[in-house]
Amino acid sequence: MKKSQVEELKVIFGEKDVLTEIEDMVAYSYDASHVEIQPEAVVFASTTEQISQLMKFAYRENVAVTPRGQGSGLSGGSIPLKKGIVLCMDKMKKIIDFDPANRLITVEAGLTTSDIDPIAVDANLFYPPDPGSVTFSTIGGNVAENAGGLRGLKYGVTKDYVKMMKVVLPQGDIVTLGNKCVKHVAGFNMEGIFVGSEGLLGIMTEVTLALLPIPEHRESALAIFNSLDGAAQAVSDIIAAGVTPSTMEFMDNATINAIQNFKDCNLPRDAAAVLLIETDGEKNSSIADMGKVEQQVKKNDIREFARAKTTKERDSLFEGRRVALNALASVKPNLILEDATVMRSKLPEMVQGITNIAAKHDIQVGIFGHAGDGNLHPTFLIDMGDREEMIRTEKAVVELFQLAIDLEGTISGEHGIGLEKKPFLKDQIGAEGIALLQNIKKTFDPKNLLNPGKMFDMPEEFTA
Ligand SMILES: Cc1cc2nc3c(=O)[nH]c(=O)nc-3n(C[C@H](O)[C@H](O)[C@H](O)COP(=O)(O)OP(=O)(O)OC[C@H]3O[C@@H](n4cnc5c(N)ncnc54)[C@H](O)[C@@H]3O)c2cc1C
């Protein structure tokens, strides 16, 4: 980057909020995926106006800009593929307005997701989307990836809570999209197009989110199975029986043992799989719902149905699930975690298919995830230094995505496409689907300068 350009960035952001030394920028060159690319500059925004000035500068100077929340993304979304500038949002953490009467909260996009509940609890409200990364991911990153979480089965995902947002468009214009009303149909659903846009269409700087009343009561249980198939079938049966638990998380034997080696969470090392299940709501109905769950799981290959009797027991079970990814990461030097998702009725086929693929290619796999949503995280445990194992893993990943598509599922339930799944998007949405996305991108960002090279490639003439 030219000296004069760096000087201009320092005028916009201030001297200390612009980094250009390689050693200072290392932390902004990777996320939780596998790619690492050094940017030419990193800037820390404090206001929407600064971001608007940045985009006007980028458009005049033809410099790529990549928005970044906390870099916890698992698909490479915040990697500066075309170098240029990484725009960090983590100084924009203010709560702008808490409106309990309308059950709304407006926050800056760099706020950490778990910082909402301590404010909302004063009015007996909570923010339902709770990705496993809730304590470090940002609201902007959650909206950009349409993040899901452990409560997605009953409460839905980020898109179900986004009401309004302030966005800086790629050429620097500032727009407010959506509305705080319960109903709003004035114009296209423009806030909707930004949910899951992976930082390609604009930079969200403020977001208004809906909140819900905290349920009166929660019942938690661990269902312990003798077979993978029993656990997968139980999920399908519970849904078919008309019960909607708030959480239904799946962990297979490899994941259970990785967790126990990482941290003792009282999980049974010899189980083929477990389901961590929670029902919530009014006290009597959540207890009755857990009774119905128990009836359904007992029809399958179950060894034990253990209800958590104390908050400590419940917390320990949930802690196990929350550390699952870190625990699997400690098994081998590297892992490839996917989020292929199918309809709940297809879970038994999906689990069996993943197991077959891993066995066929002789790769260690741990399977965990939001089974109640049909969203599994098959996690290949590998050593990227082992070329031969990498070749087998690449084949396994291709077969895994094909399996999800064949079962009418999706290649990504929540982590987005980014760089990691870009080669597979066409298989999911077809050439016409890609052309539509390219045209939308062209309309918002005619020079292809905002997070270029993610999700899909643009035709040559639009490449920065
Ligand atoms: C241990 C672990 C557990 C996880 N569990 C879950 C889970 O349960 N469910 C789930 O869905 N995901 C999960 N994730 C993935 C990840 O945390 C989410 O995708 C999260 O939403 C990313 O937030 P972030 O702030 O880190 O965003 P980043 O990774 O920094 O960015 C993600 C994308 O959003 C864009 N972006 C960021 N901020 C903005 C903004 N303000 N405006 C426009 N674009 C922006 C970036 O350009 C990038 O494309 C997990 C990750 C880890 C490491």
The ligand as an SDF file (V2000), in Angstrom:
LIG
                    3D

 53 58  0  0  0  0  0  0  0  0999 V2000
  -15.5300  -22.8730   18.8540 C   0  0  0  0  0  0  0  0  0  0  0  0
  -16.4490  -22.3290   17.7910 C   0  0  0  0  0  0  0  0  0  0  0  0
  -17.8060  -22.6410   17.8710 C   0  0  0  0  0  0  0  0  0  0  0  0
  -18.6930  -22.1500   16.8880 C   0  0  0  0  0  0  0  0  0  0  0  0
  -20.0180  -22.4620   16.9990 N   0  0  0  0  0  0  0  0  0  0  0  0
  -20.8890  -21.9820   16.0780 C   0  0  0  0  0  0  0  0  0  0  0  0
  -22.2800  -22.3060   16.1710 C   0  0  0  0  0  0  0  0  0  0  0  0
  -22.7390  -23.0100   17.0720 O   0  0  0  0  0  0  0  0  0  0  0  0
  -23.1030  -21.8010   15.2140 N   0  0  0  0  0  0  0  0  0  0  0  0
  -22.6310  -21.0050   14.2110 C   0  0  0  0  0  0  0  0  0  0  0  0
  -23.4350  -20.5640   13.3820 O   0  0  0  0  0  0  0  0  0  0  0  0
  -21.3220  -20.7110   14.0800 N   0  0  0  0  0  0  0  0  0  0  0  0
  -20.4360  -21.1630   14.9910 C   0  0  0  0  0  0  0  0  0  0  0  0
  -19.1020  -20.8540   14.8780 N   0  0  0  0  0  0  0  0  0  0  0  0
  -18.6430  -20.0360   13.7400 C   0  0  0  0  0  0  0  0  0  0  0  0
  -18.5130  -18.5140   14.0260 C   0  0  0  0  0  0  0  0  0  0  0  0
  -18.3260  -18.2510   15.3980 O   0  0  0  0  0  0  0  0  0  0  0  0
  -19.7170  -17.7510   13.4980 C   0  0  0  0  0  0  0  0  0  0  0  0
  -19.7680  -17.8220   12.0860 O   0  0  0  0  0  0  0  0  0  0  0  0
  -19.7640  -16.2730   13.9140 C   0  0  0  0  0  0  0  0  0  0  0  0
  -20.9850  -15.7180   13.4810 O   0  0  0  0  0  0  0  0  0  0  0  0
  -18.6160  -15.4340   13.3380 C   0  0  0  0  0  0  0  0  0  0  0  0
  -18.5700  -14.2150   14.0660 O   0  0  0  0  0  0  0  0  0  0  0  0
  -17.2520  -13.3000   14.0660 P   0  0  0  0  0  0  0  0  0  0  0  0
  -17.5820  -12.0450   14.7930 O   0  0  0  0  0  0  0  0  0  0  0  0
  -16.0910  -14.0500   14.5910 O   0  0  0  0  0  0  0  0  0  0  0  0
  -17.1010  -13.0010   12.5270 O   0  0  0  0  0  0  0  0  0  0  0  0
  -15.8390  -13.1620   11.5590 P   0  0  0  0  0  0  0  0  0  0  0  0
  -15.3620  -14.5580   11.5710 O   0  0  0  0  0  0  0  0  0  0  0  0
  -14.8560  -12.1050   11.8660 O   0  0  0  0  0  0  0  0  0  0  0  0
  -16.5160  -12.8390   10.1630 O   0  0  0  0  0  0  0  0  0  0  0  0
  -17.4240  -13.7240    9.5850 C   0  0  0  0  0  0  0  0  0  0  0  0
  -17.9620  -13.1120    8.2890 C   0  0  0  0  0  0  0  0  0  0  0  0
  -18.7530  -11.9850    8.6060 O   0  0  0  0  0  0  0  0  0  0  0  0
  -18.2750  -10.8180    7.9280 C   0  0  0  0  0  0  0  0  0  0  0  0
  -18.5220   -9.7120    8.8690 N   0  0  0  0  0  0  0  0  0  0  0  0
  -18.1210   -9.6170   10.1540 C   0  0  0  0  0  0  0  0  0  0  0  0
  -18.5990   -8.4940   10.7020 N   0  0  0  0  0  0  0  0  0  0  0  0
  -19.3110   -7.8680    9.7400 C   0  0  0  0  0  0  0  0  0  0  0  0
  -20.0580   -6.6420    9.6930 C   0  0  0  0  0  0  0  0  0  0  0  0
  -20.1730   -5.8480   10.7550 N   0  0  0  0  0  0  0  0  0  0  0  0
  -20.6590   -6.3140    8.5370 N   0  0  0  0  0  0  0  0  0  0  0  0
  -20.5670   -7.1030    7.4390 C   0  0  0  0  0  0  0  0  0  0  0  0
  -19.8800   -8.2630    7.4260 N   0  0  0  0  0  0  0  0  0  0  0  0
  -19.2670   -8.6330    8.5730 C   0  0  0  0  0  0  0  0  0  0  0  0
  -16.8230  -11.1110    7.6130 C   0  0  0  0  0  0  0  0  0  0  0  0
  -16.3880  -10.3890    6.4790 O   0  0  0  0  0  0  0  0  0  0  0  0
  -16.8730  -12.6010    7.3550 C   0  0  0  0  0  0  0  0  0  0  0  0
  -17.2680  -12.8520    6.0350 O   0  0  0  0  0  0  0  0  0  0  0  0
  -18.1950  -21.3410   15.8290 C   0  0  0  0  0  0  0  0  0  0  0  0
  -16.8270  -21.0350   15.7590 C   0  0  0  0  0  0  0  0  0  0  0  0
  -15.9710  -21.5170   16.7140 C   0  0  0  0  0  0  0  0  0  0  0  0
  -14.5110  -21.1740   16.6170 C   0  0  0  0  0  0  0  0  0  0  0  0
  1  2  1  0
  2  3  1  0
  2 52  2  0
  3  4  2  0
  4  5  1  0
  4 50  1  0
  5  6  2  0
  6  7  1  0
  6 13  1  0
  7  8  2  0
  7  9  1  0
  9 10  1  0
 10 11  2  0
 10 12  1  0
 12 13  2  0
 13 14  1  0
 14 15  1  0
 14 50  1  0
 15 16  1  0
 16 17  1  0
 16 18  1  0
 18 19  1  0
 18 20  1  0
 20 21  1  0
 20 22  1  0
 22 23  1  0
 23 24  1  0
 24 25  2  0
 24 26  1  0
 24 27  1  0
 27 28  1  0
 28 29  2  0
 28 30  1  0
 28 31  1  0
 31 32  1  0
 32 33  1  0
 33 34  1  0
 33 48  1  0
 34 35  1  0
 35 36  1  0
 35 46  1  0
 36 37  1  0
 36 45  1  0
 37 38  2  0
 38 39  1  0
 39 40  1  0
 39 45  2  0
 40 41  1  0
 40 42  2  0
 42 43  1  0
 43 44  2  0
 44 45  1  0
 46 47  1  0
 46 48  1  0
 48 49  1  0
 50 51  2  0
 51 52  1  0
 52 53  1  0
M  END
$$$$
